[in-house]
Amino acid sequence: MPKLNSYLNFDGTAEEAFKFYQSVFGGEFVGGVMKMGNAPGTEHLSEDEKNRVMHIALPIGKDLLMASDIVPSMGQKLNQGNGNYISIFPESREEADRIFNGLSADGEVEMPMEDQFWGDYFGSFKDKYGVCWMVNYSKDSGYEG
């Protein structure tokens, strides 16, 4: 079965956001932080754009959360929206609360962590970088992650 990982785009805040995510999940960046200025053919970029992230990856459980920054001078534009969520399935209620509280700090809570009518412990929010998250704990799901 193919592996599916989430890939996010930022407008100059990818490294900052991923250091924040690292503070919640722990772990080390796979391959370090690759910057735009290290790629061939980027001599024409401004210093700001050269310092933007070309690729960053943080392991979370058996998955990778990956990202890069856009490069406006290459015609790239970031449109933040609610079309994508990252859904996290922690192994306990305590872990669900820790992740929810950590990632939602300075963000916008849509649904606080609560027992839901479908039987799970669930909450959702947009973090301070505009990324939407769902935290869903189900003791009966059998989800192996």
BANU-612959 format. One record per residue (C-alpha): residue number from 1; y, x, z; residue in three letters. Coordinates in nm, 2 decimals, m for minus. Each point is the difference from the previous one (the first is absolute). Layout:
<rs>
num,Y,X,Z,residuo
NUM,Y,X,Z,ala
...
</rs>
This chain:
<rs>
num,Y,X,Z,residuo
1,0.00,0.00,0.00,met
2,0.35,0.14,m0.08,pro
3,0.23,0.09,0.28,lys
4,0.33,m0.19,0.03,leu
5,0.31,0.16,0.16,asn
6,0.35,m0.12,0.05,ser
7,0.28,0.18,m0.18,tyr
8,0.37,m0.06,0.10,leu
9,0.32,0.10,m0.17,asn
10,0.32,0.08,0.19,phe
11,0.36,0.08,m0.10,asp
12,0.04,0.34,0.17,gly
13,m0.17,m0.09,0.33,thr
14,m0.37,0.06,m0.07,ala
15,m0.02,0.31,0.22,glu
16,0.19,m0.17,0.29,glu
17,m0.21,m0.31,m0.03,ala
18,m0.33,0.19,0.00,phe
19,0.10,0.21,0.30,lys
20,0.06,m0.33,0.17,phe
21,m0.34,m0.14,m0.11,tyr
22,m0.16,0.33,0.11,gln
23,0.15,m0.05,0.35,ser
24,m0.18,m0.33,0.02,val
25,m0.34,0.09,m0.16,phe
26,m0.02,0.37,0.06,gly
27,m0.17,0.23,m0.25,gly
28,0.13,0.27,m0.24,glu
29,0.13,m0.05,m0.35,phe
30,m0.26,0.08,m0.26,val
31,0.13,0.28,m0.22,gly
32,0.33,0.02,0.19,gly
33,0.32,m0.15,m0.14,val
34,0.05,0.06,m0.37,met
35,0.37,0.00,m0.11,lys
36,0.14,m0.09,m0.34,met
37,0.17,0.34,m0.03,gly
38,m0.34,0.17,0.00,asn
39,m0.11,m0.17,m0.33,ala
40,0.06,0.17,m0.34,pro
41,0.29,m0.14,m0.19,gly
42,0.21,m0.11,0.30,thr
43,0.27,0.26,m0.03,glu
44,0.25,m0.26,m0.11,his
45,m0.04,m0.21,0.31,leu
46,0.27,m0.01,0.27,ser
47,m0.08,0.17,0.33,glu
48,m0.06,m0.35,0.16,asp
49,m0.25,m0.09,m0.27,glu
50,m0.18,0.34,0.02,lys
51,m0.05,m0.06,0.37,asn
52,m0.15,m0.35,m0.05,arg
53,m0.37,m0.04,0.05,val
54,m0.22,0.02,m0.31,met
55,m0.32,m0.08,0.20,his
56,m0.10,m0.05,0.37,ile
57,m0.33,m0.13,0.14,ala
58,m0.09,m0.09,0.36,leu
59,m0.36,m0.08,0.09,pro
60,m0.04,m0.32,0.20,ile
61,m0.36,m0.05,0.10,gly
62,m0.21,0.04,m0.32,lys
63,0.30,m0.08,m0.22,asp
64,0.31,0.17,m0.13,leu
65,0.36,m0.13,0.01,leu
66,0.19,0.17,m0.28,met
67,0.35,0.00,m0.12,ala
68,0.28,0.16,m0.20,ser
69,0.37,m0.03,m0.05,asp
70,0.16,m0.14,m0.31,ile
71,0.23,0.23,m0.21,val
72,0.31,m0.20,m0.11,pro
73,0.10,0.25,m0.26,ser
74,m0.33,m0.07,m0.18,met
75,0.09,m0.37,m0.02,gly
76,m0.22,m0.10,0.30,gln
77,0.13,m0.28,0.22,lys
78,m0.16,m0.13,0.32,leu
79,m0.02,m0.37,0.06,asn
80,m0.11,m0.07,0.35,gln
81,m0.17,m0.34,0.04,gly
82,m0.27,m0.19,0.18,asn
83,m0.25,0.02,m0.29,gly
84,m0.22,0.25,0.18,asn
85,m0.13,0.04,0.35,tyr
86,m0.21,0.27,0.16,ile
87,m0.27,m0.18,0.21,ser
88,m0.14,0.20,0.29,ile
89,m0.32,m0.10,0.18,phe
90,m0.01,0.17,0.34,pro
91,m0.31,0.03,0.21,glu
92,0.14,m0.17,0.31,ser
93,0.28,m0.23,0.12,arg
94,0.16,0.30,0.19,glu
95,0.00,0.21,m0.33,glu
96,0.15,m0.30,m0.18,ala
97,0.28,m0.03,0.25,asp
98,0.07,0.38,m0.01,arg
99,0.02,0.01,m0.38,ile
100,0.21,m0.32,m0.02,phe
101,0.24,0.11,0.27,asn
102,0.03,0.35,m0.15,gly
103,0.05,m0.09,m0.36,leu
104,0.22,m0.31,0.06,ser
105,0.25,0.20,0.21,ala
106,0.35,m0.06,m0.15,asp
107,m0.16,m0.22,m0.27,gly
108,m0.02,m0.38,m0.05,glu
109,m0.28,m0.18,0.16,val
110,m0.12,m0.30,m0.21,glu
111,m0.29,m0.11,0.23,met
112,m0.05,0.16,0.34,pro
113,m0.35,0.11,0.10,met
114,m0.17,m0.32,0.12,glu
115,m0.34,m0.17,m0.01,asp
116,0.00,m0.21,m0.32,gln
117,m0.16,m0.33,m0.08,phe
118,m0.26,0.17,m0.22,trp
119,m0.12,0.20,0.30,gly
120,0.15,0.35,m0.06,asp
121,0.27,0.19,0.18,tyr
122,0.27,0.04,m0.26,phe
123,0.36,0.10,m0.06,gly
124,0.22,0.10,m0.30,ser
125,0.33,0.18,m0.04,phe
126,0.22,0.21,m0.23,lys
127,0.06,0.35,0.13,asp
128,0.33,0.18,0.02,lys
129,m0.07,0.14,m0.35,tyr
130,m0.05,m0.34,m0.16,gly
131,m0.38,0.03,m0.02,val
132,m0.19,m0.32,0.09,cys
133,m0.30,0.03,0.23,trp
134,m0.27,m0.24,0.14,met
135,m0.20,0.09,0.31,val
136,m0.32,m0.20,0.03,asn
137,m0.26,0.04,0.28,tyr
138,m0.32,m0.21,m0.01,ser
139,m0.28,0.08,0.24,lys
140,m0.24,m0.21,m0.21,asp
141,0.10,0.13,m0.35,ser
142,m0.26,0.27,m0.02,gly
143,0.26,0.19,m0.21,tyr
144,m0.10,0.37,m0.01,glu
145,0.33,0.13,m0.14,gly
</rs>
